Every structure is written in structure tokens, then in C-alpha cells.
């Protein structure tokens, strides 16, 4: 018997973006194969008739559906798609009785569970389902597309490969055995400290107050997560962050191993000036290398955009919603 956990869901509008008059909004829940109940916001285009092409959206890593994933979902619903923006396992309004943990496996499964939900929804066409992953969930979206043959089209926006950065550090600066050993030893020590304390130690979200010598990408995150622009009380990045050991398994469980076998369409979008742009460039190169399915893969670089410009537009309409609309319209026909 598949059972849903009872979740406490906020009913009032508490998003970081204004409510659209083009869509109807409601809360929904679904269960992944680990028995974790996930919470989502559903957006349905008004006056919609018949079964609709559908899109599941998640990310960024450490964010909640009330932030930019909801913005993407609502905007795409306003363009005729049935959409959901969901909180991953152990975060936001979703279930999971150990909070603020992440897993390459479980979080890939979260996307697949969202596809399950949409495939069985009365308003969705199961033959026309796509996904959007933002930041760290961009990597998870590509990983899901490599596993789930029901996904017809995938967008990875301003993506991170969280397994790569966990194992190698930013810009692969810690890509050596000694650095990984020290990182693993510290995590193992923290496991015992947590058990002795009887609780998991939070790793800290985006640094606050912001140091004067903080690198640009840290300032970029601060400007989004810690200000009125994108702050949300349930967002890990806006508050205490993941548990210190929350992402431990990312160190030796790499994703994207078979991305060049993805037959469905994939669009990667990244800002030209984003510190993270190398993730998308490399993911695209690996996806099309020796691939029989390269013709429906695309890398789109947004001029002058930084990482978080693709969270909310950065005040300059940086998110190419027209391209997303055309992409999903083409591949979810």
C-alpha cells in the first residue's frame, strides 16, 4: 500500500513573485518510491481545455518552490502548460523525517515521482511531459532524463553538477586524493559529533553578514537569498543551510554518467558571466560526445548574465522564456 504522509501546507500566497491572473494555483502532493510525500504548487492555465503538455520544475539547490522554481512554473503555465514546482525530499513543505539532507539518488527520484504524478493527472497528457531543473537541480534534471524515458524534453538552467563540486571543489580546485580524503574525514567526524549531540549540525546558508572580501559569486547569492529579492523563511540558502553531513554521498556518487545516451531533447541555459558556466559547457560537451542523439541538444549562453540572473531575471529579463516556450512547444507537441 502506497501511503501519503500528512503535510502541513501553507494556503496563503507566500511566494517571492507576484501572483499571475493568467493561471489558477493550488497545492498538491505525491509520493516518491522511497515513501516520501512531496509538496508542490500546481499552476494551470485559465480557460485550458483537454489534456495539456505538462512540466515539473525544481531548484535551485537549497531553495524552495516559493522562489524561482515557482516563477518558472507560473510563467510557463501562463503560456499554456500545466506545471508543478515541487520541494525536494527533506526540504520546504515536503516530507522526510530527517530534515535538510540531500541525495543524488533520492533527488533524481523526486523528479521521476513528479513525472509519475503528471502522467496520471487528469489534466495532463502523459505523452507530453517535460522537466526544468535550476542550479543544482539542473544536474538532477539531466540525470533524471538519462534514466526516465517518459521525459520528452528537459531544460537545465544555470546548472550545477553538485556531485562534481562536492568531490572536486569549485572550478575543480580540490580535485586530488588528499583534498577528498580530508573532506571525507571531516564529514565522518561530524557524523559522530551529531550522534553525541543528538541532532544534526546545520552547515549554514549563504554567509551573513557578507564579508568585504567575499568573491563575486557569494555576493551574487547574498543579493538573491538574503534580501527582499528572493528571501524565503523556508529556504535553506536564506537561513541555516543544509546539515553539515547533508550532502556527504555526493562526494562519491557522480551523476550524468550516461548523459550522452539521452534520446530526448535537452536545452542547457547559462549566463555568460556566471561563475558556474563551466558546468553547463562541460555537461553539454559530454552529452553530445559520441552521441547518436546530439541533434536535439542545445547550449544557450545568455550575454552578460550572472548565475542568479536566471533565478528571477536579474531585473533585466535574463530568463529566455520565449525560448523555453518554443523549446517545449516543439518537443511536447
N, C-alpha and C positions, 0 to 999 in steps of 0.2 A: 504494500500500500504506500503510495506517494503522498506524503502529508506536507501541508504548508504550515510554516511557523506563523503565529500571530504577530504581526508587526505593528508598532505604533507609528502611524503615518500622519505627517502634518498635512492638514487640509487647506490651510490658507496659502495664498501665493507668497512664497518666500524666496523667489529667485533673484539673481543678480542682474536680471534683464527684464524689460517691461513685457507685460502680457500682450499677446497679439490678438487682434479682433478677427484674424483670418482662420483661427484654429480653435477647436474645443480641447480642453485639458482635463485629464483625470489621472488618478493613481491606480496602478495595477501591480500585481505581484506574480512571481513564477518561481519554480524550484529547479535548481541545477541537480546534476546526478550525484552530488555529494549530500543532497538533502538540505541544502542551504536555500532559504527563501530570499529572493532578491526583490527589491523595491524599485519601481520605475515610474516615471512620468510618461503618460501617453499623450500624444498630440495627433488630432485627427483634423484634416482639412474640412472646413464647413461646407455644407451642401455636397459632400462627397457621396458618390453613388457607386455601387458594385464593389468588387474586391479590388483593393488598392495595392500598388507596389509599396513595400514596407522596408524601413531602415532602423536598425538598432545602433545606438550611439553610446560610447563610454569614454571617460577620461576627462582631464589628464590624470596622471598617476598622483594620487593623494588629494584629488578634487572630489566633488560631489555633483550629482545630476542637476543641482540648482545653479551651477556655474556654467561653464562654456558648453558642456555636452548638451545641456538643455537648450542653450541658444541655438546650437546646430540643429537639434531635433525640431524645435518650434519653427525655425526658419524653413527647413525642408518640408515640414508639414504644410506650411503656408504656400508651398509650391506644388502641392498635390500628392505628397507621400504620407502614408501612415507611419508614424515614428514613435520610438520609445527611447528615452535616456534613462539609463539604469545606474544604480550604485553597485559596485563590485562587492563580492563576499567580504564580510567582516568590516565594512565601512558604511558611512552615511546611515540611511534608514534600512539598509539590507541586514539580513540575519547573519548568523555565525557567532557562536558563543565565546570565541576568543577574538577580541576586537583588535583592529589595526595590524592585521597580518596580511601578507601577500604571497602568492604562489604562481609560478609560471603555468603550472597545470591547472589549478583551480580557476585562475583568472581567464585562461583560454576557454575553459569550460563555461564560465559566466557568459561569454559571447555566444557559445553554442546553445546554451539554455535560452538565451534571448531569441535565437533563431527558432528553437522549439516552440516558444510561446507565439511568435509571429506566424509560424507555419500553421498553427492550429486556431488562430484567431479568426473569427467570422468575417471581419472586415479586410483581412489581408489575403493577398494571393501568394500561396506557398511557393509558386514558381518564380516569384519576383521579389526576392529578399536580398538586401544589401546591408553592409555594416560600415560604421565610421568609428575609427579609433583616434583619439587625440593624445599627443605626447606619449607617455609610457604605454597607453592603451592603443597607440598606433602600431607598436610592435606586436601587442597581443592580437590585434585585428588581423594582421598579416599571418600570424601564427594560426589563428582560427581558420583563415581562408585556406591555409595549406592542409588543414585537417577536415574541414566541413565542406562537402561537395554541394550542399544546398545553397551556399552563399554565391550569388551571381555577380556581385560587384563589391569591392572594398575600397574605402578611402582611408589612408593614414595621413593625418595632418600633424605637422610639426613633431614628427615621431621621435621617440627614444626607443632603443633596444635596452631595456632595463637589465637584462642578463649580461650584456656586454659591458655596460658601465659599472655593474656590480663586480664583475670579475677583472676588469682591466682599468677601472678608473676613468675619469673624464679625459677625453682625447687619447685614450689608451696609454696614459702616462704611467700607470701602475701595472702594465702587462708583463709581469715577471713572477716567477715562482715564489720568491721571497716576500714580495708585497702581498700576494694572495695568501700565503701561509700566515703572515701577521694578521691580516684581516680575519681569517677563519679562526685563529687562536683567540682573538678578542671577542668574537661572537660566541665561541664555546664558553669562554669565561663568563660572558654576560648571561648565558643560559642558567648557570649555577647561581649567579647573583640574583636573578629573577626568582628562582625557586626558593632561595633562602628568604627573600623579601616577601614572597607570597603574591607578587604582582609583577607585571611586565613594565620595564622602564621605557618611557617614550623617548624617541630619538630626537625630538624637537622638529618643528616645522620649519618654514622659512625663517631665517635668522631675524631677530627683532630685539633690540634696536639694530638698525643697519649700520655696520662699521663703515667708517670713512673710506677704508681701503678695500671695500668689497668689490670683487670683479663685476663686470657689467652684467653678466647673466644672473647673478644673485640680486642685483638691483632691479633687474627686469622682473624676476619672480616677486620681489618685495612689492613693487609697484602694482602688481596684479592682486596677489593674495592678501596683502596686509593693509590695503587701502579700501576705500569705498568702491573702487572699480570692480573688485572681484572677491572681497572678503565674504566668507560664509561661516557661521558658527559650527557647522558640522564638517567643514573641510579640514582634513589633516594638515594640509600645507598652510592653512590660515592659522592653525593652532599648534597642538603638541606634536604633530607628525606621526609617522609610523613607529611602532615599537622598535627598539634598537635591533632586536633579532627578527623583526618583521619580514625582512627580505633576504634572510640567510640563504634560502635554497636557490636564489638567483645566481649565486656565485658559481655553481657547477651544474646548472640545468639550462644550457643555452637554448633559446628559441630560434626560429627561422631556419632550421636545418634543411628543410625541403621546400623552401620558398620558390625555387626555380621549377617546381612541379605544379605550381598553382595554375590551373587552366582558366579560371575565371578572371575577370577584369580587375586590375588594381591601379589606383591613382595615388601617388605619393605627392603631397604638397608641403613645401617648406619655405621659410623665409631666407632670403639671400644672406642676410646678416645675422641669422640665428647662430648661436654658439653650437647648437645641436645639428646643424645642417648636414654634417658628415654622416649621421645615422641614416638619413633618407638617401643620400647619394650612394652610400655603400649598400644599403638594402636593395635599392633599385638595380645596382650593378650585379649583385649576387642573384637577384630574382631573374634577370634576363640572361645570365651567363649559361651557356649550353642548354638553353631552354627551348622547347618546341612551342612554347606558348607566350612568346615575347611580344606579339603584335598588339595585344590588348593591355599592355603595361605602359605606364606613363609617369615621368617625374616632372612636376611643375614647380619651378622656383619663382617665388614672389619677390620682385625687386624691392630692395631697401627694407624689407620686413625683418623683424627680430622674432625670437621664439614666441613670446606671448602675444604678438600681434595676431597670431592665428587662434588665440583663445577667444578674443572678443572684437577683433578688428583693429585694435590699437588706435582707435579714433581716426583711422584712415581707410576704412573699408577693405582691410587687407585680406579678409577671408573671401576667396573667389566663389561665392555661392552660385553665380551663373554657371561656372564650370562644373561645380558639383551637380547642379540641376541637369545640365546637358549630359554629364557622365552617367548618372543614374538613369536618366530617361533613355539613353541609348542601350544600356546593358540590362535594364529591368523592363524592357518592352514586353 
